[in-house]
Amino acid sequence: MKSNLWPPFRLDWIATNRYLPMLIAVWATGLLAMDEMNSAYWEDFFPILVQLCFELSPIFICQYFRLNTSGTTSKIWWLLGFAVIPLVALLAYHNSMFVQQHLLSRDVTLFILWLIEGILFFNHWLQHKSKNRFKFALNMDTGLLLVFILLSFMWALLLNSHEDPLNNQPIPFLIDVKRNVLNLGDLIAYWCQMMILYGCLFVLYLIHHHLLIKRVLRQQGVVAYLWMTTLTVLILYPVLSQLALWLPLNQVQMTLIPSGDHNPFDFWNIYIATLVMVISLPVILAFQAQADYRDVAELEQKTLQTELKLLQQQINPHFLFNTLNNLYALSLTKSDVAPGMVLQLANLLRFVVYKGGLDKVSLADEVTYLNDYLALQKVRVDNKCEFTIDLPSEPPGFYLSPLLLIVFLENAFKHGIEPSNQKCWLNVSLTFVEGKLLFICENSLPKQKKAQPEPGIGLDNVRRRLELIYKNQHELDILVSQESYRVTLTLDLNE
């Protein structure tokens, strides 16, 4: 039994919550503050979290109103919360000693908020594009590339905020907005060089993902993957280290490569390359498992849609066969009603041809179709069959799958009424209660038959269609006795 207390705390609810970036920013800033204080006590940590929540409350409030409004109003709240307020806070922080002494939230806090909000915005943009123009989603490659670009920009801001930062290490984690604006050329130069550094890691990732894992691990096995990965790391780490050393920012005594010196062959440089391989392996496998699952789900959906179309097409010949037999019988007797019946048959064929292949048709069209079919049958068996028909003259504005109810009528005539040599009867009703359709078709059985047999293709197909289209939205009950055959279909048309 499912508990009503659990859903608000489900993992999917937490993972997709748009307030999560703020929690990450608060927690990360709190940990940095604890590190600066050199404190190891939880009683110091929780007051810091409370103060940070208070300091960021204006952004929290803007995010709340942004998520609960739409259109221009939502955009205004977003600009206020993620542009105006952060910029004012940065200016106050860098121009007031009092604010610097008492404010715990800082540049890194706002950067984390901007970084995650940017990733979410980019992901939403790509998904919107994929739905309306082309198939493209934020896969692992594009996501990691975006992260590297943003990290490069962060490091560029940090380096450009200090005078000759690489010769004055360790570099304080402080971003000077004013200095970055005034030295925009240096900022771009740092950004391009940092993107080249991260590009070396991205090259390792691409080779690992698309060559070593997809081509070697999946096709050749673990042993081949291990020695190929080892060989790749040994070959590439000095090459990529040398490329990084050629950058102007590494023309200093302490470089930004792992070894910290100017030796591309230093074995310590292999550390980062190995780390990229070790960290990316489970992540890549997880993404591939998710992609495989999505492909299987899409294939199953396409298979079900194809099967449904085939089922609907199988119904049409069965109906045409029975209806043409009826018209043929009327023609043999040279009945005066034959011309009118031809017109009714044309209406039925028009419905089958133009609407029978649609996903949904209006209930009014379906009821008209049933009335025309019953009118055709009445001419043939009116002398021996008593009809009780209760179909709504003005059906409600619901939609349902076409040619769904006619199968039960065809079944009643084929196996109950037509074989009978004595008086027989047919009761058909269609009612609605709170959006639920209740269809009842009950017919008498010939005395020479103990039970009405179920037709192979008709009833099996309608059951399959109900399972495909109205899964968990229908109930089909068939009651067979010595004298009658009763079908009761309940269909929820609200969804």
C-alpha positions in Angstrom: 0.0 0.0 0.0 1.4 3.4 -1.0 1.6 6.0 1.8 0.3 9.5 1.2 3.2 10.9 3.4 6.0 9.7 1.0 5.5 11.5 -2.3 6.6 15.0 -1.2 10.0 13.5 -0.2 10.6 11.4 -3.2 14.0 11.4 -4.8 12.6 12.6 -8.2 10.9 15.5 -6.5 14.2 16.6 -4.9 16.3 16.1 -8.0 14.0 18.2 -10.2 13.4 20.9 -7.6 14.4 24.4 -8.8 15.4 25.5 -5.3 18.2 22.9 -5.3 20.8 25.2 -6.7 20.2 27.6 -3.8 20.7 24.7 -1.3 24.0 23.8 -3.0 25.2 27.4 -2.9 24.3 27.8 0.8 25.9 24.5 1.8 29.1 25.1 -0.3 29.5 28.7 1.1 29.0 27.4 4.6 31.7 24.8 4.2 34.1 27.5 2.8 33.3 29.7 5.8 34.1 26.8 8.2 37.4 26.2 6.4 38.4 29.9 6.7 37.4 29.9 10.4 39.4 26.6 10.8 36.4 25.4 12.9 35.6 21.7 13.4 32.4 22.2 15.4 28.8 21.6 14.2 27.5 24.3 16.5 29.5 26.8 14.4 28.2 25.4 11.1 24.5 25.6 11.6 24.4 29.3 12.6 26.3 30.0 9.4 23.7 28.1 7.3 20.9 30.1 9.0 22.7 33.4 8.3 23.3 32.4 4.7 19.6 31.5 4.2 18.7 34.9 5.6 21.2 36.7 3.3 19.9 34.9 0.2 16.2 35.2 1.2 15.6 38.0 -1.4 16.8 35.6 -4.2 14.7 32.8 -2.7 11.6 35.0 -2.8 12.3 36.1 -6.4 12.7 32.4 -7.4 9.4 31.5 -5.7 7.5 34.2 -7.5 9.3 33.4 -10.7 8.3 29.7 -10.6 4.7 30.6 -9.7 4.1 33.1 -12.5 4.4 33.0 -16.2 5.3 35.2 -19.2 6.8 38.6 -18.7 6.2 38.6 -15.0 8.2 35.5 -14.6 11.1 36.9 -16.6 11.1 40.1 -14.5 11.3 38.1 -11.3 14.2 36.1 -12.7 16.1 39.2 -13.7 15.5 40.7 -10.3 16.7 37.5 -8.4 19.6 36.5 -10.6 20.9 39.8 -12.1 19.9 42.9 -10.1 20.2 41.6 -6.6 23.5 39.7 -7.1 25.1 42.7 -8.9 24.0 45.1 -6.1 25.4 42.6 -3.5 28.7 42.3 -5.4 29.1 46.1 -5.6 28.3 46.4 -1.9 30.7 43.7 -1.0 33.7 45.2 -2.9 33.0 48.8 -1.8 32.2 48.4 1.9 34.4 47.1 4.6 31.4 46.7 6.9 29.7 44.4 4.4 32.8 42.4 3.9 33.2 41.8 7.6 29.6 40.8 8.2 28.4 39.2 5.0 29.0 35.4 4.6 27.7 35.1 1.0 30.3 36.1 -1.5 31.3 35.8 -5.1 31.5 32.0 -5.0 28.0 31.8 -3.7 26.6 33.9 -6.6 28.8 32.0 -9.1 27.3 28.6 -8.0 23.8 30.0 -8.4 24.6 31.4 -11.8 26.4 28.2 -12.9 23.6 25.8 -12.1 20.9 28.2 -13.3 22.8 28.6 -16.6 23.0 24.8 -17.0 19.2 24.5 -16.3 18.4 27.2 -18.7 20.7 25.7 -21.4 19.1 22.3 -20.9 15.6 23.8 -21.2 16.6 25.6 -24.4 18.0 22.5 -26.0 14.9 20.5 -25.1 12.7 23.2 -26.5 14.7 23.1 -29.7 14.5 19.3 -29.9 10.7 19.4 -29.7 10.2 22.1 -32.3 13.0 22.0 -34.8 15.6 19.2 -34.5 16.4 16.2 -32.4 19.1 17.4 -30.0 19.3 17.0 -26.2 21.8 17.9 -23.5 23.8 14.7 -23.7 27.0 14.0 -21.7 29.3 15.5 -24.4 27.5 18.8 -24.7 26.9 19.0 -20.9 30.5 18.4 -20.1 31.6 20.9 -22.7 29.3 23.5 -21.2 30.8 22.8 -17.7 34.3 23.2 -19.0 33.4 26.5 -20.7 31.9 27.9 -17.5 34.8 26.7 -15.4 37.2 28.3 -17.8 35.3 31.6 -17.5 35.3 31.3 -13.7 39.1 30.8 -13.7 39.5 33.7 -16.1 37.5 36.0 -13.8 39.6 34.8 -10.9 43.0 35.2 -12.6 42.0 38.6 -14.1 41.0 39.9 -10.6 44.6 39.9 -9.4 47.9 41.4 -10.5 50.3 38.8 -12.0 48.4 35.9 -10.2 50.5 33.0 -11.4 53.7 34.6 -9.9 51.8 35.3 -6.6 50.4 31.9 -5.7 48.3 30.7 -3.9 45.7 32.8 -5.7 43.0 34.2 -3.3 39.5 33.2 -4.3 38.2 36.7 -4.9 36.6 38.0 -8.0 37.0 41.7 -8.7 34.1 42.7 -11.0 35.4 46.3 -11.6 38.9 45.0 -12.5 37.4 42.5 -14.9 35.3 45.1 -16.7 38.2 47.5 -17.0 40.5 44.8 -18.3 38.2 43.0 -20.7 41.0 42.1 -23.2 43.0 40.3 -20.5 39.8 38.5 -19.3 39.2 37.1 -22.8 42.9 36.1 -23.1 42.7 34.2 -19.8 39.4 32.6 -20.9 40.8 31.3 -24.2 43.9 29.8 -22.5 41.8 28.2 -19.8 39.5 26.7 -22.4 42.6 25.2 -24.1 43.7 23.7 -20.8 40.2 22.2 -20.2 40.1 21.2 -23.8 43.0 18.9 -23.2 40.9 17.1 -20.6 37.9 17.1 -23.0 40.0 15.4 -25.7 40.9 12.7 -23.2 37.2 12.3 -22.3 36.1 12.1 -26.0 38.7 9.4 -26.7 37.7 7.5 -23.6 33.9 7.8 -24.4 33.7 7.2 -28.1 36.7 5.0 -28.7 37.8 3.1 -25.6 34.3 2.5 -24.1 32.1 2.3 -27.2 34.5 0.5 -29.5 36.8 -1.4 -27.2 35.0 -2.1 -23.9 31.7 -3.0 -25.5 33.0 -5.0 -28.4 36.3 -6.4 -27.2 35.9 -6.8 -23.5 37.5 -5.6 -20.2 41.0 -6.9 -20.8 41.4 -5.1 -24.2 39.9 -2.0 -22.7 42.4 -1.9 -19.8 45.5 -2.2 -21.9 44.2 0.2 -24.6 43.3 2.8 -21.9 46.7 2.4 -20.3 48.5 2.9 -23.7 46.3 5.9 -24.5 47.1 7.6 -21.2 50.9 7.0 -21.6 50.9 8.4 -25.1 48.7 11.4 -24.6 49.8 12.8 -21.2 53.2 14.2 -22.3 51.7 15.5 -25.6 48.8 17.3 -23.9 51.1 18.6 -21.1 53.4 20.1 -23.7 50.5 21.8 -25.4 49.5 23.3 -22.1 53.1 24.5 -21.4 53.1 26.5 -24.7 50.3 28.7 -23.4 51.5 32.2 -22.3 50.0 31.8 -18.8 52.3 28.9 -18.2 55.4 30.9 -18.9 56.0 31.2 -15.2 58.0 29.3 -12.6 54.9 27.4 -11.2 52.8 26.2 -14.1 49.1 25.1 -14.1 49.9 21.5 -15.2 49.8 18.8 -12.5 53.6 18.6 -12.0 53.8 22.4 -11.5 57.0 22.6 -13.5 58.0 22.7 -17.2 58.6 19.0 -17.7 55.9 17.5 -19.9 57.3 14.0 -19.2 57.0 14.3 -15.4 55.2 11.2 -14.3 53.0 13.3 -12.0 51.2 14.7 -15.1 49.7 11.3 -15.6 47.6 11.8 -12.5 45.0 14.1 -14.1 44.7 11.9 -17.2 44.1 8.8 -15.1 41.7 10.7 -12.9 39.6 11.7 -16.0 39.5 8.0 -17.1 38.5 6.7 -13.6 35.8 9.3 -12.9 34.3 9.3 -16.4 34.0 5.5 -16.7 31.0 5.0 -14.4 29.4 8.2 -15.5 29.6 7.3 -19.2 28.3 3.8 -18.5 25.3 5.3 -16.6 24.5 7.7 -19.5 24.7 4.9 -22.0 22.4 2.7 -19.8 19.9 5.6 -19.7 20.2 6.1 -23.5 19.7 2.4 -24.1 16.6 2.4 -21.8 15.2 5.4 -23.7 15.8 3.8 -27.1 14.1 0.6 -25.9 11.1 2.6 -24.6 10.8 4.5 -27.9 11.0 1.3 -29.8 8.3 -0.2 -27.7 6.1 2.8 -28.2 6.5 2.7 -32.0 5.8 -1.0 -31.9 2.6 -0.5 -30.0 1.5 2.3 -32.3 2.1 0.1 -35.4 0.3 -2.8 -33.8 -2.7 -0.5 -33.0 -2.9 0.7 -36.6 -2.8 -2.9 -37.8 -5.6 -3.8 -35.4 -7.8 -1.0 -36.7 -7.1 -2.0 -40.3 -8.0 -5.6 -39.5 -11.4 -4.5 -38.3 -12.4 -2.7 -41.5 -12.5 -5.8 -43.9 -14.5 -7.7 -41.3 -17.1 -4.9 -41.1 -17.2 -4.5 -44.9 -17.7 -8.2 -45.4 -20.7 -8.4 -43.1 -22.3 -5.2 -44.4 -22.0 -6.1 -48.1 -23.6 -9.5 -47.3 -26.5 -7.6 -45.8 -26.9 -5.4 -48.9 -26.6 -8.4 -51.2 -29.5 -10.1 -49.4 -31.6 -6.9 -49.8 -30.8 -6.8 -53.5 -31.9 -10.4 -54.1 -35.3 -9.6 -52.7 -35.5 -6.4 -54.8 -36.5 -4.4 -51.7 -37.7 -0.9 -52.1 -35.4 0.2 -49.3 -32.3 -0.9 -51.2 -31.4 2.6 -52.6 -31.7 4.1 -49.2 -29.5 1.3 -47.8 -26.9 2.0 -50.5 -26.8 5.6 -49.2 -26.4 4.5 -45.7 -23.7 2.1 -46.7 -21.9 4.9 -48.4 -22.0 6.9 -45.2 -20.6 3.9 -43.3 -17.8 3.5 -45.9 -17.0 7.2 -45.7 -16.6 7.0 -42.0 -14.3 3.9 -42.3 -12.2 5.4 -45.0 -11.8 9.0 -43.6 -12.1 8.5 -39.9 -11.4 4.8 -39.2 -7.7 5.4 -39.2 -7.7 8.4 -36.8 -6.6 8.1 -33.3 -9.8 9.6 -31.9 -13.2 10.6 -33.3 -16.1 12.5 -31.7 -18.6 10.5 -29.8 -21.4 12.0 -32.0 -19.8 10.5 -35.1 -19.4 7.1 -33.5 -23.1 7.1 -32.4 -24.2 8.1 -35.9 -22.1 5.2 -37.3 -23.8 2.8 -34.9 -27.3 4.0 -35.8 -26.5 3.6 -39.6 -25.3 0.1 -39.0 -28.3 -0.9 -36.9 -30.6 0.6 -39.6 -29.0 -1.7 -42.2 -29.4 -4.7 -40.0 -33.0 -4.0 -39.1 -34.1 -4.3 -42.7 -32.8 -7.8 -42.8 -34.0 -9.2 -39.5 -36.8 -7.0 -38.4 -39.3 -9.8 -39.0 -37.7 -12.0 -36.4 -35.8 -9.7 -34.0 -37.1 -7.3 -31.5 -34.8 -4.3 -31.0 -34.4 -2.1 -27.9 -32.0 0.6 -28.8 -31.1 3.4 -26.4 -28.4 5.6 -28.0 -28.2 9.3 -27.1 -29.5 11.7 -29.6 -27.1 14.4 -28.5 -24.0 12.7 -27.2 -21.6 14.7 -24.9 -18.5 16.2 -26.4 -16.1 13.3 -25.7 -13.7 11.6 -28.1 -12.9 7.9 -28.3 -11.1 5.5 -30.6 -13.1 4.8 -33.8 -14.8 1.5 -34.7 -14.5 0.3 -31.1 -18.1 -0.4 -30.2 -19.2 -1.8 -33.6 -17.4 -5.0 -33.0 -19.8 -6.0 -30.2 -22.8 -5.3 -32.5 -21.3 -7.4 -35.3 -20.6 -10.2 -32.9 -24.2 -10.1 -31.7 -25.7 -10.3 -35.2 -23.2 -12.9 -36.5 -23.5 -15.4 -33.7 -26.8 -14.6 -32.0 -29.4 -13.1 -34.3 -28.6 -14.3 -37.8 -28.3 -18.0 -37.0 -31.6 -18.0 -35.1 -34.7 -19.5 -36.7 -37.0 -18.2 -34.0 -37.9 -15.0 -32.4 -34.8 -13.2 -31.0 -34.0 -9.9 -29.4 -31.2 -7.3 -29.1 -30.8 -4.7 -26.4 -28.2 -1.9 -26.9 -27.7 1.1 -24.6 -25.1 3.8 -24.3 -25.1 6.1 -21.2 -22.7 8.4 -19.4 -22.1 9.0 -15.8 -19.4 11.6 -14.8 -17.4 11.2 -18.0 -17.6 7.4 -17.9 -19.1 5.6 -20.9 -21.3 2.6 -20.2 -22.0 0.5 -23.2 -24.2 -2.6 -22.9 -24.9 -5.0 -25.8 -27.1 -8.0 -25.0 -28.6 -10.5 -27.4 -30.5 -13.7 -27.3 -28.8 -17.0 -28.3 -30.2 -19.6 -30.7 -31.7 -22.5 -28.8 -29.6 -24.9 -30.9 -26.5 -23.3 -29.4 -25.5 -23.7 -25.8 -23.3 -20.6 -25.9 -22.3 -17.9 -28.3 -18.8 -18.5 -29.6 -16.4 -15.7 -29.5 -15.1 -14.6 -32.9 -11.4 -15.0 -33.2 -10.3 -11.7 -34.8 -13.1 -9.3 -33.8 -13.2 -9.6 -30.1 -9.5 -10.4 -29.7 -8.7 -7.2 -31.5 -11.0 -5.0 -29.5 -9.6 -6.4 -26.3 -6.1 -5.6 -27.5 -7.1 -2.1 -28.6 -8.6 -1.4 -25.2 -5.4 -2.6 -23.5 -3.3 -0.4 -25.7 -5.4 2.8 -25.7 -7.3 2.7 -22.5 -5.1 0.7 -20.2 -6.3 1.1 -16.6 -9.3 3.1 -18.0 -11.7 0.4 -19.0 -13.6 -2.6 -17.7 -14.9 -5.3 -20.2 -17.2 -7.9 -18.8 -18.8 -10.7 -20.9 -21.5 -12.8 -19.4 -22.7 -15.9 -21.2 -25.7 -17.9 -20.2 -27.9 -20.5 -21.9 -30.2 -17.9 -23.4 -28.2 -14.7 -23.8 -24.9 -13.1 -24.4 -24.2 -9.8 -22.6 -21.2 -7.4 -23.1 -20.7 -4.6 -20.7 -18.0 -2.0 -21.4 -17.1 0.8 -19.0 -14.7 3.4 -20.5 -13.3 6.4 -18.7 -13.2 9.2 -21.2 -12.0 11.9 -18.8 -8.3 11.4 -19.4 
